[in-house]
Amino acid sequence: MTNTPRYSVSVAGIVVDKHDRVLVIRRRDNGHWEPPGGVVETNETFEQGVRREVHEETGIAIRVERLTGVYKNMTRDIVALVFRCTPESTEPVATEEATEVRWMTLDQVDEAMTPAYAVRVTDAFESAPQTRAHDGVQILS
């Protein structure tokens, strides 16, 4: 088993407010709109990672509700676990990792995000977790 593949594991939070708007960030490194998230640290659970990443990128404290999807970036060997979350505060702020943080409707998410990230948001409104593969931009069938 010396050739066992290595994957990076990340988490993201689909933070939904009482108006069904979703918290999103414009990443400082590439300018793309995405749900807040990042790589899980070795000493934390998935839920702890989601809470930390959302707070670091938006300034918002959250409650993690449930897993909504598992996504694999086939070109970068990243597996992402995505969770639906509820905000415990509502005033986001720009951070070192995000040039903008805002609440968007589902229609705005579809317009602003690439399909590989927009689907993570729409999947969070489904009743059961989804599994999907993508190339970093498009969903693969």
N, C-alpha and C positions, 0 to 999 in steps of 0.2 A: 504494500500500500504506500510506497514512497512517492507514487505519482498522483496522490489524492489531490484534486483541485482545491484551491483556496478561494474563498469568496469573502467579500466585504459585506457586512450586515449593517443596514441602516434602518432608521425608523422615521416616520413622518406623522404629524398630527393634522387631521382634518377637523379644525376647530369650528364648530357651528354655533352661531348665536341664536337667540330666540326668534329672529326674523328669517332664519334659514340662510343667512349670509355666512360665507366661509372666510376665515382669516388666511391671507396669503402674503408672501413676501416677494420683493424684487431683489434677487440675489446680487450682492455687490460684485462677485467675481465674474459673472457672465451676463448680468442684466435680465435674466429670465424670470418670469413669474412662476412660483412654485408654492406648494404647501410647505410650511416650516418643517425641517427635519435634518438629520445627519447621521453619522456613524455612531453606533452603540459602543460605549466604552466597555472594556473587559470586566470592570467591577460593578456593572449596573444591570438591572433587569430591563426588558424592553420598555415597560411602562415608565421606569425611572428615566430612561433615555429620551422618551417622547417628551416628558415633562421638562427635562433639562433643555433639550433642543428648542422646543417652542418658546420657553422663557428666554433663552439666550438670543434668539433671533427676532423676538417680537416684544419682549417685556411683559408678556401676559402669562399669568398662572392658569393652569388648566386642571380639569379632572378627566382622566382617561376612562372612556366608557367601554369600548369593545374593538376588537380586531375587525377591520373591514376588507382587507386585501393583502395579498402577498404578490410582489412584483419582481421580476428578474430582468435586469439589464443585460442582455445577451452579449453585448459588445464590451462591457466593462466588468463583467462578473460581479455585479452588485445585486444582492437580494435585499429588498425593502419590505418591511412590515409596516402597514399603515393602519392607524387607529382613529376612530371617531372620538372627539373630545368636546367637552363643554368648557367655555371660558369661566374663570372665577373672577376675572377683572375684564374690562372692556376697552381700555384705552391703550392701543398698541403704540410703540415708538420705533423709530429707525434705530438700527444697532450697527455694530461693527460688521456684521454679516449681511445686513439687509439695508439697501438704500431707501426702500419704501416698504411700509407695512400697511395693509388696508383690508377692509371687509369687502368681499365681492359676492354678487349673486351668481347662481349657476350659469346664467347666460354670459355674464362677464368673464367667468372662469373659462368657458369654452372659447371665447374670443381671445383671451390673453395668454393662455397656456398651450404648450405643445400637447398633442393627443396623449402621449405617454404619461403626462402629469395631470391633465384634465380628467382622465378616466379615474384616477385615484380619488378625486373629489366626488365625481358622480357615483362611484362605487360605494362611497360612504353613506349614500342615501338608500342603498339596497338593504334588504333584510338579512342576507347571508353574505359571508366573506367571499370575495372573488380571487382568482389566481390568474395572472397574466404575464406574458413575456413581451419585451419591447427592445428596440435598438437604441434607446435614448431619446427618440423623437416619436416614432410610430409604433403602434401596437402590432405585434406579430400574430398571425393566426396559427 
